[in-house]
């Protein structure tokens, strides 16, 4: 039974405009924009940022002009945020098809179909689980609560959209002058090689006598943080602790392991320097060949350790999911109030069955083996159901930003890959089938978690569930149709797997699938990475998975994310001495979040547009009379850090002071 004691912001007996053309169209547009932005960010930084907050603020600002209601804003935000969730699922797996070599290029229809099936399946499965999860008093839904308060506050005044728009413009402008495909007068970062002096190694026999002495040289790559609005924004959003953990991976990889690698291989590669290769190029090649497989081993253990830490929540989520499906069936025929109406249970089951049958056909196209295709579809269906329940439960517990999508996907990939080997499906068809199963499940986990967060916000605001669920389905369809385009554009312009687009999770999926099915893996290095992660676990180091991702990423990326975290730390410390109320604390946090989100979106969208220019044969450097190899001025990169630091520190503190001066009750505070 519904909890009739709960009173939403808009009571169930009030009928209000909700699922309208303007709310849906705005949501669809934002879904495509925010989804594309997260494609860029995920491929570059290996992480995405939740779109719920910026989507809510933009929806409020735009619909206020058109006299939209709070429930229309709710539909627009719900529809919009699914784009980010779909992108998170897509960029962790779809690029792996190309990185593993089973596709020579991105196939539009195959990629789109995998995203579409995963997205629709995620919406349908979480709809079955909605009622019990949103009514579970043990689930705090922290991010849903925060977003609800922002939306409520926006009803009495300005929404804070000016901060998103302003930093979106600032991030866009900086990216135009920083991106190698743009005008490029700002040098992104500075990299050099610090060569050590001669070291002497004595080799001893069993008696301790010196057999021979070896003189060996070595060195270390030294690099500055990237002057990137997006990376600083990500660091600010995730905070000092998580950004520091990510950066520690960069330190482990680049300034601990790489000096050892270069020291040991120095005499073997010295001829390359004589041939014109610079040591920074040699170090990059050596890093890809040695440290990245170590990072993959670390990510593998880190992902499963994350799931192990959540084992109680995972099992509880699975149990709740199974029970909720039965409850949903029993309640389907009851007379329910507006705020408790979901899409029809029977129709959902039919749609799920159709999708599973469609995937059998798709998997058969990949494998040309109907038995393997049926097996793949069964694995996909079971994993999708289980992980939809898990994702929904974990989002209620810790928020969508902590949804362990990569760990859940990796579990599915390993199961699928091992099954392919057991049934004799090896080579490219087996790799393709395993990745296709993992792709659908990854999107299901991403969309399910995001949608559960949105449905909780809707419950607190008084939205109609079936209208929100329909909005999510429409958002999934439109976003699925276009999200492969930014992936294609970015790959053509920069090459996925390069320093510009390292795509760590996709690289992990590609290496694991090829390693298990195709036997192509540097197992000694991967195993070394697994033991490295085990060592971190034994000393209770935080987040071995995040440390391993930091090892996989370029050093200037993790360094820039860390700088963003330092800025957030600075803001928190400066505000800590002056904060006297929760309202002031919310003003600081919400303003900073909106500013950082705008920076991320601005750089990401311009990065995609510039990639499109490359595809169209437009060279902005030539247009502005710059040499094709001109890299810009590193001093301007310092100016970028100063400007971004000033913006991210000043305005959150300014909003805190504005709240302090006013006597507005806590639940009426507005961000200007």
C-alpha positions in Angstrom: 0.0 0.0 0.0 1.1 3.6 -0.6 2.3 5.6 2.3 -0.6 8.2 2.5 1.1 9.9 5.4 3.8 11.2 3.1 2.8 14.7 1.7 4.6 15.7 -1.5 5.2 19.3 -2.5 2.3 19.1 -5.0 -0.5 17.1 -3.4 -1.9 14.2 -5.4 -5.3 15.7 -5.6 -4.0 18.7 -7.5 -4.0 18.4 -11.3 -1.2 20.4 -12.9 0.4 20.6 -16.4 3.2 18.0 -16.4 3.8 15.9 -19.5 3.7 18.7 -22.2 5.4 19.3 -25.5 7.5 22.1 -24.0 8.7 20.0 -21.0 9.5 17.0 -23.2 11.2 18.9 -26.0 13.4 20.8 -23.5 14.2 17.5 -21.7 15.1 15.8 -25.0 17.4 18.6 -26.1 19.1 18.7 -22.7 19.5 14.9 -22.7 21.4 15.0 -26.0 23.5 18.0 -24.9 24.4 16.7 -21.4 24.8 13.2 -22.8 27.3 14.4 -25.4 29.2 16.4 -22.8 29.6 13.4 -20.6 30.8 11.3 -23.6 33.6 13.7 -23.9 34.4 13.8 -20.2 34.2 10.1 -19.8 36.6 9.4 -22.7 39.1 12.0 -21.4 38.9 11.7 -17.6 37.4 8.2 -17.1 34.4 9.5 -15.1 31.2 11.4 -15.6 29.3 13.9 -13.5 25.6 13.6 -12.6 23.4 15.8 -14.8 20.5 15.9 -12.3 21.6 19.2 -10.7 22.4 21.3 -13.8 19.4 19.8 -15.7 17.2 20.9 -12.8 18.5 24.5 -12.8 18.4 24.9 -16.6 14.9 23.5 -16.7 13.7 25.9 -14.1 15.3 28.9 -15.9 14.0 28.0 -19.3 10.5 27.0 -18.4 10.1 30.0 -16.2 10.2 32.1 -19.4 7.4 29.9 -20.8 5.4 30.0 -17.5 6.0 26.3 -16.9 4.9 24.5 -13.7 7.1 22.8 -11.2 5.9 19.4 -12.5 6.8 20.4 -16.1 10.3 21.3 -14.7 10.3 17.8 -13.1 9.6 16.1 -16.4 12.2 18.2 -18.3 14.9 17.4 -15.6 13.9 13.7 -15.6 14.1 13.4 -19.4 17.3 15.4 -19.5 19.3 13.5 -16.9 18.9 10.2 -18.7 21.3 11.4 -21.4 24.2 11.5 -18.9 23.3 8.0 -17.6 23.2 6.6 -21.1 26.5 8.2 -21.9 28.1 6.7 -18.8 27.0 3.3 -19.9 28.1 3.8 -23.5 31.6 5.2 -23.1 32.6 2.4 -20.7 31.9 -0.3 -23.3 31.2 0.8 -26.8 34.7 2.1 -27.5 36.0 -1.3 -26.4 34.8 -2.8 -29.7 37.3 -0.6 -31.6 40.0 -0.7 -29.0 39.9 -4.5 -29.0 40.1 -4.6 -32.8 36.9 -6.4 -33.4 35.5 -3.3 -35.2 37.7 -1.3 -37.5 35.4 1.7 -37.0 32.2 2.5 -35.0 29.1 0.9 -36.5 26.2 3.3 -36.1 23.3 0.9 -36.0 25.0 -1.7 -33.8 26.2 0.9 -31.3 22.8 2.7 -31.3 20.9 -0.6 -30.8 23.0 -1.6 -27.9 22.4 1.7 -26.2 18.8 1.8 -27.0 18.0 -1.7 -25.7 20.1 -1.1 -22.6 18.4 2.2 -21.9 14.8 1.1 -22.5 15.5 -2.1 -20.5 16.9 0.0 -17.6 13.8 2.2 -17.6 11.4 -0.8 -17.7 13.1 -2.8 -15.0 13.5 0.1 -12.5 9.8 0.9 -13.0 9.0 -2.5 -11.6 11.1 -1.7 -8.5 10.0 1.9 -8.0 7.3 1.6 -5.3 9.2 -0.2 -2.6 12.5 1.7 -3.1 11.0 5.2 -3.0 9.0 4.3 0.1 11.9 2.6 1.9 12.5 4.7 5.0 16.0 3.2 5.4 17.2 4.7 2.1 18.2 8.4 2.5 18.5 9.2 -1.2 21.1 12.0 -0.4 21.4 13.5 -3.9 17.6 13.3 -4.5 17.0 15.2 -1.3 19.5 17.9 -2.2 18.1 18.3 -5.7 14.5 18.5 -4.4 15.5 21.4 -2.1 17.1 23.3 -5.0 13.9 22.9 -7.0 11.7 24.0 -4.1 13.9 27.0 -3.5 13.8 27.9 -7.2 10.0 28.4 -7.0 10.4 31.5 -4.9 13.0 33.3 -6.9 16.0 32.9 -9.2 17.3 29.4 -10.0 21.1 30.0 -10.1 21.1 29.3 -13.9 23.3 32.3 -14.5 26.2 30.5 -12.8 25.8 27.5 -15.1 25.5 29.7 -18.2 28.4 32.0 -17.3 30.9 29.2 -16.6 29.7 27.3 -19.6 30.7 30.3 -21.7 34.0 30.7 -19.8 34.8 27.0 -20.3 33.9 27.2 -24.0 36.1 30.2 -24.6 39.1 28.7 -22.9 38.7 25.4 -24.8 38.6 27.3 -28.2 42.0 28.8 -27.4 43.4 25.6 -25.8 42.2 22.6 -27.8 44.7 21.3 -30.4 41.9 21.4 -33.0 41.0 25.0 -32.1 42.9 28.2 -32.4 45.4 27.0 -29.8 47.2 29.9 -28.2 47.0 28.4 -24.7 49.5 25.5 -24.1 47.6 22.8 -22.3 50.5 21.6 -20.2 54.3 21.4 -20.1 56.1 18.1 -20.2 59.8 17.5 -19.9 62.3 14.7 -19.1 64.5 14.9 -16.0 67.5 12.7 -16.7 69.3 11.2 -13.7 73.0 10.8 -13.4 74.9 7.5 -13.8 74.1 4.9 -11.2 76.2 1.8 -10.4 74.8 -1.6 -9.7 77.1 -4.4 -8.4 76.0 -8.0 -9.2 77.2 -10.4 -6.5 77.7 -14.2 -6.4 76.5 -16.5 -3.7 79.7 -15.7 -1.7 79.0 -12.0 -1.8 81.8 -11.2 -4.2 81.3 -8.7 -7.0 80.9 -10.5 -10.4 80.5 -7.3 -12.4 79.4 -3.7 -12.1 76.8 -2.2 -14.4 76.6 1.5 -15.0 73.0 2.5 -15.7 71.1 5.8 -16.3 67.5 6.7 -15.8 65.1 9.5 -15.6 61.6 10.8 -14.9 58.9 12.5 -16.9 57.9 15.8 -15.3 54.6 17.4 -16.3 52.3 20.3 -15.2 48.6 20.0 -14.6 46.4 20.5 -17.7 44.8 23.9 -17.9 41.4 22.3 -18.3 38.1 23.8 -17.1 36.5 20.4 -17.3 39.2 18.6 -15.2 39.2 21.4 -12.6 35.4 21.2 -12.6 35.5 17.4 -12.0 38.0 17.8 -9.2 35.8 20.5 -7.5 32.7 18.3 -7.8 34.2 15.1 -6.4 36.0 17.0 -3.7 39.5 17.0 -2.2 39.6 13.4 -0.9 38.5 11.7 -4.1 40.6 13.9 -6.3 43.7 13.2 -4.1 43.1 9.5 -4.4 42.9 9.7 -8.2 46.1 11.8 -8.3 47.9 9.3 -6.1 47.4 6.8 -8.9 49.2 9.2 -11.2 52.0 9.5 -8.7 52.3 5.8 -8.4 52.4 5.3 -12.1 54.4 8.3 -13.4 56.8 9.2 -10.6 57.2 5.8 -8.9 56.9 3.0 -11.5 58.1 4.8 -14.6 61.5 5.9 -13.2 62.1 2.2 -12.4 61.0 1.1 -15.9 63.2 3.7 -17.6 66.2 2.8 -15.3 65.9 -0.9 -16.2 65.4 -0.4 -19.9 67.7 2.6 -20.5 70.5 0.8 -22.3 68.0 -1.1 -24.5 66.4 2.1 -25.9 69.2 4.6 -26.0 69.5 3.9 -29.8 66.0 5.4 -30.2 67.2 8.8 -28.8 70.1 8.7 -31.3 67.5 8.2 -34.0 65.6 11.3 -33.1 63.1 10.0 -30.5 62.8 12.2 -27.5 62.8 10.7 -24.0 59.3 11.9 -23.3 58.1 9.9 -26.4 60.0 6.8 -25.3 58.6 7.2 -21.8 55.0 7.4 -23.1 55.5 4.3 -25.2 57.1 2.4 -22.3 54.2 3.6 -20.0 51.6 2.2 -22.4 53.4 -1.1 -22.6 54.2 -1.6 -18.9 52.3 0.5 -16.5 48.9 0.5 -18.2 48.6 -3.3 -17.9 49.5 -3.0 -14.2 46.7 -0.4 -13.9 44.3 -2.8 -15.6 45.1 -5.5 -13.1 44.5 -2.9 -10.3 41.2 -1.9 -11.8 40.1 -5.5 -12.1 40.7 -6.2 -8.4 39.6 -2.8 -7.4 36.2 -3.2 -9.1 35.5 -6.5 -7.4 36.7 -5.2 -4.1 34.2 -2.3 -4.4 31.5 -4.9 -5.0 32.7 -7.0 -2.1 32.5 -4.0 0.2 28.9 -3.5 -0.9 28.0 -7.1 -0.6 25.4 -6.7 2.0 23.8 -3.8 0.2 24.0 -5.8 -3.1 22.3 -8.9 -1.7 19.7 -6.7 0.0 19.1 -4.9 -3.3 18.7 -8.1 -5.2 16.3 -9.5 -2.6 14.3 -6.3 -2.6 14.2 -6.4 -6.4 12.8 -9.9 -6.5 10.1 -9.1 -3.9 9.2 -5.8 -5.5 8.4 -7.5 -8.8 5.9 -9.7 -7.1 4.4 -6.8 -5.2 4.1 -4.7 -8.4 2.1 -7.5 -10.0 -0.2 -7.8 -7.1 -0.9 -4.1 -6.9 -1.4 -3.5 -10.6 -5.2 -3.8 -10.5 -5.7 -1.6 -7.4 -7.2 1.9 -7.6 -4.2 4.2 -6.9 -3.7 7.9 -6.5 -2.0 10.0 -9.2 1.3 10.1 -7.5 1.5 6.2 -7.3 0.6 5.3 -10.9 3.3 3.5 -12.9 3.3 2.2 -16.4 1.2 -1.0 -16.6 2.9 -4.1 -15.2 1.7 -6.4 -18.0 2.9 -4.1 -20.8 6.3 -3.8 -19.1 6.8 -7.6 -19.1 5.7 -7.9 -22.7 8.2 -5.1 -23.7 11.0 -6.8 -21.8 10.3 -10.1 -23.5 10.4 -8.4 -26.9 13.7 -6.8 -26.1 15.3 -10.1 -25.1 14.0 -11.7 -28.3 15.4 -8.8 -30.3 18.8 -9.2 -28.6 18.9 -12.9 -29.6 18.7 -11.7 -33.2 21.4 -9.0 -32.6 23.8 -11.5 -30.9 23.2 -13.9 -33.8 24.3 -11.2 -36.2 27.5 -10.8 -34.1 28.3 -14.6 -33.6 26.4 -16.4 -36.4 25.6 -19.1 -33.8 22.0 -19.2 -32.6 22.8 -21.3 -29.5 25.5 -18.9 -28.3 23.1 -16.0 -29.1 20.4 -17.4 -26.9 22.9 -18.0 -24.1 24.2 -14.4 -24.4 20.6 -13.1 -24.3 19.9 -15.1 -21.1 23.0 -13.9 -19.4 22.2 -10.3 -20.4 18.6 -10.6 -19.2 19.6 -12.1 -15.8 22.4 -9.6 -15.2 20.3 -6.7 -16.3 17.5 -7.6 -13.8 19.9 -8.1 -10.9 22.0 -5.0 -11.6 19.0 -2.8 -12.1 17.9 -3.7 -8.6 21.4 -3.2 -7.3 21.9 0.2 -9.0 18.5 1.4 -7.8 19.2 0.4 -4.2 22.7 1.8 -4.1 21.6 5.1 -5.5 19.0 5.3 -2.7 21.8 4.5 -0.2 24.7 6.7 -1.5 23.6 8.6 -4.6 24.0 8.1 -8.3 27.5 9.6 -8.3 28.7 6.5 -6.4 26.9 4.0 -8.6 29.6 1.3 -9.3 28.7 0.9 -13.0 32.2 -0.3 -14.1 32.4 -3.0 -11.4 29.0 -4.3 -12.3 29.8 -4.3 -16.0 33.1 -6.0 -15.4 31.4 -8.8 -13.5 29.1 -9.3 -16.5 31.9 -9.2 -19.0 33.9 -11.8 -17.1 30.9 -14.2 -16.9 30.1 -13.7 -20.6 33.7 -14.1 -21.7 34.2 -17.3 -19.7 31.0 -18.7 -21.1 32.2 -17.9 -24.7 35.3 -19.9 -24.0 33.4 -22.8 -22.5 31.0 -23.0 -25.5 34.0 -22.8 -27.9 33.1 -19.3 -29.3 36.6 -17.8 -29.5 38.2 -15.1 -31.7 36.5 -11.9 -32.7 33.0 -13.3 -32.7 33.4 -14.4 -29.0 34.9 -11.0 -28.0 32.1 -9.2 -29.9 29.4 -11.2 -28.1 30.9 -10.7 -24.7 31.3 -7.0 -25.2 27.8 -6.7 -26.5 26.4 -8.4 -23.4 28.4 -6.1 -21.2 27.4 -3.0 -23.2 23.7 -3.6 -22.6 24.1 -4.4 -18.9 26.4 -1.3 -18.4 23.7 1.0 -19.9 21.0 -0.8 -17.8 23.0 -0.1 -14.6 23.6 3.5 -15.5 20.1 4.3 -16.5 18.5 2.4 -13.6 20.5 4.2 -11.0 19.9 7.7 -12.5 16.2 7.0 -13.0 15.8 5.8 -9.4 17.2 9.1 -8.2 14.9 11.0 -10.5 11.8 9.0 -9.4 12.6 9.8 -5.8 12.8 13.5 -6.6 9.5 13.2 -8.4 7.9 11.5 -5.4 8.9 14.3 -3.1 7.8 17.0 -5.6 4.5 15.3 -6.3 5.2 14.1 -9.9 3.2 11.4 -11.6 5.4 8.3 -11.9 4.1 7.0 -15.3 4.6 10.3 -16.9 8.2 10.5 -15.6 8.8 6.9 -16.8 7.4 7.8 -20.2 9.6 10.9 -20.3 12.7 8.7 -19.5 11.8 6.3 -22.4 11.5 9.2 -24.8 14.8 10.7 -23.6 16.5 7.3 -24.0 15.3 6.9 -27.6 16.5 10.3 -28.7 19.8 10.2 -26.8 20.5 6.7 -28.2 20.1 8.0 -31.7 22.7 10.7 -31.5 25.3 9.7 -28.8 27.4 7.6 -31.1 28.1 10.7 -33.2 30.2 12.5 -30.6 32.1 9.2 -30.0 32.8 9.0 -33.8 33.8 12.6 -34.1 36.1 12.5 -31.1 37.7 9.2 -32.3 38.3 10.6 -35.8 39.8 13.8 -34.4 41.9 12.5 -31.6 41.8 8.7 -31.6 40.2 6.8 -28.7 42.9 5.2 -26.6 45.3 8.1 -27.2 46.6 10.5 -24.5 43.8 12.9 -25.6 41.1 10.3 -25.1 42.5 7.5 -22.9 39.0 5.9 -22.2 40.3 3.8 -19.2 37.2 1.7 -18.6 36.8 0.8 -22.2 40.5 -0.1 -22.4 39.9 -2.3 -19.4 37.0 -4.0 -21.1 38.9 -4.5 -24.3 41.9 -6.0 -22.6 39.9 -8.3 -20.4 37.8 -9.6 -23.3 40.8 -10.1 -25.6 42.8 -11.6 -22.8 40.3 -14.2 -21.8 38.8 -15.1 -25.2 41.7 -14.3 -27.6 44.6 -15.0 -25.2 46.1 -11.6 -25.8 47.1 -10.2 -22.5 50.4 -9.3 -20.7 49.4 -11.5 -17.8 52.6 -11.0 -15.7 52.0 -7.2 -15.7 48.3 -7.6 -15.1 48.9 -10.0 -12.2 51.4 -7.6 -10.8 48.7 -4.9 -10.8 46.3 -7.3 -9.1 48.8 -7.9 -6.3 49.4 -4.1 -6.1 45.7 -3.6 -5.6 45.7 -6.4 -3.0 48.5 -4.7 -1.1 46.4 -1.5 -1.1 43.5 -3.4 0.3 45.6 -5.0 3.0 46.7 -1.6 4.3 43.1 -0.4 4.0 44.0 2.2 1.4 40.8 4.0 0.1 39.4 3.1 -3.3 42.0 0.9 -5.1 39.8 1.2 -8.2 40.2 4.9 -8.3 43.9 4.7 -7.7 44.2 2.3 -10.6 42.2 4.6 -12.9 44.6 7.4 -11.9 47.5 5.2 -13.0 45.8 4.6 -16.3 45.1 8.3 -17.1 47.7 10.8 -18.3 49.5 12.5 -15.4 48.4 16.0 -16.4 44.8 14.9 -16.2 44.9 13.5 -12.7 47.1 16.5 -11.6 44.4 19.0 -12.9 41.6 17.0 -11.2 43.6 17.3 -8.0 44.0 21.1 -8.4 40.2 21.3 -8.7 39.9 19.3 -5.5 42.4 21.7 -3.8 40.2 24.6 -4.8 37.2 22.9 -3.3 39.2 22.3 -0.1 40.2 26.0 0.0 36.5 27.1 -0.4 35.4 24.7 2.4 38.1 25.9 4.8 37.4 29.6 4.1 33.6 29.0 4.5 34.0 26.8 7.6 34.9 29.7 9.8 31.9 31.8 8.7 29.0 29.3 8.2 26.3 29.6 10.9 23.5 27.7 9.3 22.6 24.9 7.0 21.3 27.5 4.5 24.7 29.1 4.2 26.4 25.7 3.8 23.9 24.8 1.0 24.5 28.1 -0.7 28.3 27.4 -0.9 27.9 23.8 -2.0 25.1 24.4 -4.6 26.8 27.5 -6.1 30.1 25.7 -6.5 28.4 22.7 -8.0 26.6 24.8 -10.6 29.8 26.7 -11.5 31.8 23.5 -11.8 29.1 21.8 -13.9 29.1 24.7 -16.3 32.9 24.5 -16.8 32.6 20.8 -17.5 29.8 21.3 -20.0 31.5 24.2 -21.7 34.8 22.5 -22.5 33.1 19.2 -23.4 30.6 20.7 -25.9 33.3 22.9 -27.6 35.6 19.8 -27.8 33.0 17.9 -29.7 32.3 20.9 -32.0 36.0 21.3 -32.8 36.2 17.5 -33.5 33.4 18.1 -36.0 35.4 20.8 -37.6 38.3 18.4 -38.1 35.9 15.9 -39.7 34.7 18.7 -42.0 38.3 19.6 -43.0 38.2 23.0 -41.3 41.6 24.0 -39.8 41.1 26.9 -37.4 44.8 27.4 -36.9 45.2 28.0 -40.7 42.2 30.3 -40.6 43.9 32.5 -38.0 47.4 32.2 -39.6 48.9 29.9 -37.0 51.4 27.1 -37.9 49.9 23.6 -37.7 52.5 22.6 -35.1 52.0 25.8 -33.0 51.3 24.7 -29.4 50.5 28.0 -27.7 52.0 29.7 -24.7 52.3 27.9 -21.4 52.2 31.2 -19.5 48.5 31.6 -20.6 47.9 28.2 -19.0 48.8 29.8 -15.7 46.3 32.6 -16.3 43.6 30.0 -16.9 44.3 28.5 -13.4 44.1 31.9 -11.8 40.8 32.8 -13.5 39.2 29.5 -12.7 40.4 29.5 -9.2 39.1 33.0 -8.6 35.6 32.1 -10.0 35.3 28.9 -8.1 36.4 30.5 -4.8 34.7 33.9 -5.0 31.1 33.2 -6.0 30.3 30.3 -3.6 31.6 32.5 -0.7 29.6 35.5 -2.1 26.4 33.5 -2.1 27.0 32.4 1.4 27.4 36.0 2.5 24.2 36.9 0.6 22.3 34.3 2.5 23.8 35.5 5.8 22.6 39.0 5.2 19.0 37.9 4.5 16.5 36.6 7.0 14.8 34.2 4.5 13.7 30.9 6.1 15.9 27.9 5.2 13.3 26.3 2.9 12.9 29.5 0.9 16.6 30.2 0.1 17.3 31.0 -3.6 20.6 31.0 -5.5 20.9 34.2 -7.4 
